[in-house]
Amino acid sequence: MNKQKALFIYTRLSTFVKGDLDILSETFSVTTLQVNNTSQSKQLLSLIRQFIFLLFNIRKYDFVYIWFADYHSFLPILFSKLARKRSYLVIGGYDVCRIKKVKYGSFINPIRGYCARFSMSNATLCLCVSNHIQRIVRFITKNAKTKVVYNCVTFKDDTPSEPSLPGILSVTIAASLQSIYVKGVDRIVKLAENMSDIQFTLVGVDRVILESVCGPTPSNLAVIPRIEHEDLISYYKRSKVYCQMSRSESFALALAEAMYYNCIPVVANTGGMPEVTGGLGYIVDANDIDSCVKTLYKALEQRSSGEYRKVIGEKFSSGKRASMLLEIIGAEIK
């Protein structure tokens, strides 16, 4: 029996995107089509190439699978609709967001927003990475067909050790003024300033950009640039508390990973983060610094629990996402 043919479209091969590509490649014959959006000129050229490719090749595929609703999803969704092919659109967060203060999100630009809305309205199914994202998609367009399929975390079978330091860890990718604000890194700095007796570790942040926003960082805050995932695991293992104060967050991979290594979560009541914690740890109002400080001290006094690892392992395994994706797509294309 011939494998069903899939066209897999993306802009950047992130951990999440690669995970889905690996899942689909095990069952389907997958062709990848990347759109380079690193600059306006490169994006325009990529979209022209995409148009030509779709014009001559869309009928060869049984379905199209796209990560994020954006410029690069408009043509594939349109061609799929015209050719009566199925289309699956993963909604990851940025594509339904608008933070005017730092010009963050697809809906800051009206043309980009139109492409995203059209894509969500006309896709066979929007695969939302959290219930929070699903609610936003349904608010943006009543026509969208949606289903929640949580992102997955790649787990190692090693046994978590007792934290060697009673410190607080925060992990994010923040290499721009925009991302410093969106990921709430400035809030972490303020917390460290208010808890001078506690060691904070901030991983994945450009110190020069951070200090251009927040000024000199306090002595109890270690700022570590982006590191390999293998090295990141050692930080999870030796930290007692994981803190994330994002202003916008669709899922929070690092939060799930930290909990898997039994870090006690203290996170802002933002986006999909409360879903990830599953009622464990602490949810705080990130604008109330005094309350956050009290909660962090409380978490530091608490014993870590193996329950964190169990919940994350059950809810966000790669096997669970794979079975859901294959069930959804398999049922649709029979």
VENSULKA-V382374 format. One record per residue. N is the residue number from 1. RES is the residue in one small letter. D_CENTER is the distance of its C-alpha to the mean C-alpha in Angstrom with 2 decimals. Layout:
N & RES & D_CENTER
N & RES & D_CENTER
//
This chain:
1 & m & 35.78
2 & n & 33.71
3 & k & 29.94
4 & q & 28.12
5 & k & 26.81
6 & a & 23.24
7 & l & 22.07
8 & f & 18.49
9 & i & 17.25
10 & y & 14.46
11 & t & 14.40
12 & r & 12.86
13 & l & 12.81
14 & s & 9.61
15 & t & 9.37
16 & f & 7.60
17 & v & 10.13
18 & k & 12.89
19 & g & 12.49
20 & d & 13.22
21 & l & 15.89
22 & d & 17.52
23 & i & 17.61
24 & l & 19.22
25 & s & 21.50
26 & e & 23.14
27 & t & 24.48
28 & f & 24.67
29 & s & 26.09
30 & v & 23.15
31 & t & 23.62
32 & t & 20.83
33 & l & 20.96
34 & q & 18.97
35 & v & 19.10
36 & n & 19.39
37 & n & 18.09
38 & t & 18.82
39 & s & 21.84
40 & q & 23.49
41 & s & 26.29
42 & k & 24.26
43 & q & 22.08
44 & l & 25.34
45 & l & 26.91
46 & s & 24.01
47 & l & 24.15
48 & i & 27.92
49 & r & 27.61
50 & q & 25.14
51 & f & 27.75
52 & i & 30.53
53 & f & 28.72
54 & l & 27.87
55 & l & 31.41
56 & f & 33.02
57 & n & 30.61
58 & i & 28.69
59 & r & 31.46
60 & k & 31.02
61 & y & 27.75
62 & d & 27.35
63 & f & 23.84
64 & v & 21.07
65 & y & 17.38
66 & i & 15.06
67 & w & 11.40
68 & f & 10.85
69 & a & 13.86
70 & d & 15.59
71 & y & 18.87
72 & h & 18.33
73 & s & 17.96
74 & f & 21.16
75 & l & 23.76
76 & p & 22.40
77 & i & 22.21
78 & l & 25.64
79 & f & 27.23
80 & s & 25.94
81 & k & 27.48
82 & l & 30.71
83 & a & 31.01
84 & r & 30.16
85 & k & 27.35
86 & r & 24.38
87 & s & 20.96
88 & y & 17.55
89 & l & 14.73
90 & v & 11.05
91 & i & 9.69
92 & g & 6.04
93 & g & 6.94
94 & y & 8.87
95 & d & 11.27
96 & v & 12.51
97 & c & 12.66
98 & r & 15.86
99 & i & 16.69
100 & k & 20.17
101 & k & 20.99
102 & v & 18.85
103 & k & 18.60
104 & y & 14.84
105 & g & 13.49
106 & s & 15.09
107 & f & 17.72
108 & i & 19.26
109 & n & 21.12
110 & p & 23.24
111 & i & 23.47
112 & r & 19.78
113 & g & 19.36
114 & y & 22.12
115 & c & 20.54
116 & a & 17.31
117 & r & 19.55
118 & f & 21.90
119 & s & 19.31
120 & m & 18.00
121 & s & 21.65
122 & n & 22.98
123 & a & 20.55
124 & t & 22.05
125 & l & 18.98
126 & c & 15.57
127 & l & 13.10
128 & c & 10.84
129 & v & 7.89
130 & s & 9.74
131 & n & 13.25
132 & h & 12.33
133 & i & 10.86
134 & q & 13.94
135 & r & 16.26
136 & i & 15.26
137 & v & 15.74
138 & r & 19.05
139 & f & 20.05
140 & i & 19.52
141 & t & 21.50
142 & k & 23.69
143 & n & 24.14
144 & a & 20.69
145 & k & 20.72
146 & t & 17.59
147 & k & 16.51
148 & v & 13.75
149 & v & 12.48
150 & y & 9.99
151 & n & 7.64
152 & c & 10.00
153 & v & 10.85
154 & t & 13.78
155 & f & 16.55
156 & k & 19.82
157 & d & 22.99
158 & d & 24.22
159 & t & 25.46
160 & p & 23.90
161 & s & 26.58
162 & e & 27.69
163 & p & 26.07
164 & s & 28.55
165 & l & 27.78
166 & p & 27.42
167 & g & 24.80
168 & i & 21.49
169 & l & 18.37
170 & s & 15.31
171 & v & 12.68
172 & t & 10.59
173 & i & 10.84
174 & a & 13.42
175 & a & 16.11
176 & s & 17.19
177 & l & 18.79
178 & q & 16.18
179 & s & 13.23
180 & i & 15.71
181 & y & 16.22
182 & v & 12.83
183 & k & 11.56
184 & g & 14.99
185 & v & 16.38
186 & d & 19.77
187 & r & 19.76
188 & i & 19.43
189 & v & 22.37
190 & k & 24.35
191 & l & 23.88
192 & a & 25.12
193 & e & 28.05
194 & n & 28.95
195 & m & 28.80
196 & s & 30.83
197 & d & 31.95
198 & i & 28.50
199 & q & 26.67
200 & f & 23.10
201 & t & 20.93
202 & l & 18.15
203 & v & 16.36
204 & g & 14.71
205 & v & 16.60
206 & d & 19.43
207 & r & 22.44
208 & v & 24.48
209 & i & 22.02
210 & l & 21.38
211 & e & 25.16
212 & s & 25.76
213 & v & 23.88
214 & c & 24.89
215 & g & 28.04
216 & p & 29.02
217 & t & 26.80
218 & p & 28.64
219 & s & 30.19
220 & n & 28.29
221 & l & 24.88
222 & a & 24.09
223 & v & 21.71
224 & i & 20.43
225 & p & 19.04
226 & r & 16.27
227 & i & 17.53
228 & e & 17.35
229 & h & 15.40
230 & e & 18.86
231 & d & 19.92
232 & l & 16.95
233 & i & 18.04
234 & s & 21.37
235 & y & 19.96
236 & y & 18.32
237 & k & 21.70
238 & r & 23.86
239 & s & 22.09
240 & k & 23.20
241 & v & 20.65
242 & y & 16.95
243 & c & 16.36
244 & q & 13.44
245 & m & 14.66
246 & s & 11.93
247 & r & 13.43
248 & s & 10.37
249 & e & 7.18
250 & s & 5.73
251 & f & 5.04
252 & a & 5.54
253 & l & 6.12
254 & a & 9.10
255 & l & 10.51
256 & a & 10.85
257 & e & 12.37
258 & a & 14.60
259 & m & 15.86
260 & y & 16.65
261 & y & 18.91
262 & n & 20.40
263 & c & 19.30
264 & i & 20.12
265 & p & 17.20
266 & v & 18.06
267 & v & 15.33
268 & a & 15.62
269 & n & 16.13
270 & t & 13.18
271 & g & 10.83
272 & g & 9.47
273 & m & 10.48
274 & p & 14.00
275 & e & 13.08
276 & v & 11.54
277 & t & 14.75
278 & g & 16.93
279 & g & 19.66
280 & l & 20.00
281 & g & 20.26
282 & y & 20.40
283 & i & 18.82
284 & v & 20.31
285 & d & 21.07
286 & a & 19.64
287 & n & 22.46
288 & d & 25.09
289 & i & 25.33
290 & d & 28.38
291 & s & 26.79
292 & c & 23.71
293 & v & 26.22
294 & k & 28.23
295 & t & 25.31
296 & l & 24.23
297 & y & 27.88
298 & k & 28.06
299 & a & 25.07
300 & l & 26.71
301 & e & 29.85
302 & q & 28.24
303 & r & 28.41
304 & s & 25.29
305 & s & 25.04
306 & g & 24.36
307 & e & 23.07
308 & y & 19.58
309 & r & 19.45
310 & k & 20.98
311 & v & 18.65
312 & i & 15.43
313 & g & 17.36
314 & e & 18.53
315 & k & 15.50
316 & f & 12.75
317 & s & 14.97
318 & s & 14.64
319 & g & 18.03
320 & k & 17.07
321 & r & 14.39
322 & a & 17.04
323 & s & 19.80
324 & m & 18.15
325 & l & 17.31
326 & l & 20.79
327 & e & 22.45
328 & i & 21.06
329 & i & 21.87
330 & g & 25.03
331 & a & 26.36
332 & e & 25.87
333 & i & 27.58
334 & k & 30.55
//
